[in-house]
């Protein structure tokens, strides 16, 4: 058990050094869980797993709405929403078009 816990600590240290502390690392009963930190419309958010742009829009209730998505200052075409995966440290802007007259 002591060797396992030492290995967990070594893995946590490696993750933090390798990713410039961009990841949040939690240890629960000897398991290491890595969380992703992203900025969405200026607010920090944490995800437990990788997520696509389409999944993010679904979670946000924006499917079927007219939106523009930008990741790290690059516009993501709607046709690429299902395949575009959000990465740790990404800065995302979601702009919703609102009509009126």
C-alpha positions, -999 to +999 in steps of 0.1 A: +000+000+000+029+024+008+044+018-027+010+024-043+005+057-025+040+068-033+033+060-070+001+081-068+020+110-054+046+107-082+019+106-108+002+137-094+036+155-093+043+145-129+009+157-141+013+191-124+048+196-138+040+183-173+009+205-177+022+236-159-004+232-132-032+235-157-049+204-143-066+200-110-056+167-094-076+149-068-068+117-050-096+096-036-088+061-022-055+060-041-070+069-075-060+100-095-087+120-112-078+148-136-101+177-142-101+200-171-102+238-166-116+260-194-128+296-197-163+300-212-174+335-219-149+348-193-159+324-165-137+295-154-154+261-156-143+226-147-151+194-166-145+158-154-139+145-189-133+157-225-162+173-241-170+183-277-184+217-288-217+200-296-219+184-261-211+217-245-239+234-265-263+206-255-254+210-218-260+248-222-294+244-238-282+260-270-289+233-296-311+246-323-302+282-315-281+305-337-247+306-321-212+312-330-184+294-312-148+305-309-120+286-293-088+304-286-098+331-311-106+306-339-142+304-351-154+268-351-178+261-380-211+244-371-202+215-392-172+208-370-190+211-336-194+173-332-158+165-338-141+195-322-129+185-287-124+212-260-090+209-244-077+219-209-069+256-208-090+265-238-107+299-239-142+296-254-166+323-265-202+314-273-223+342-289-260+338-295-277+357-323-309+373-311-333+387-336-356+416-332-370+446-349 
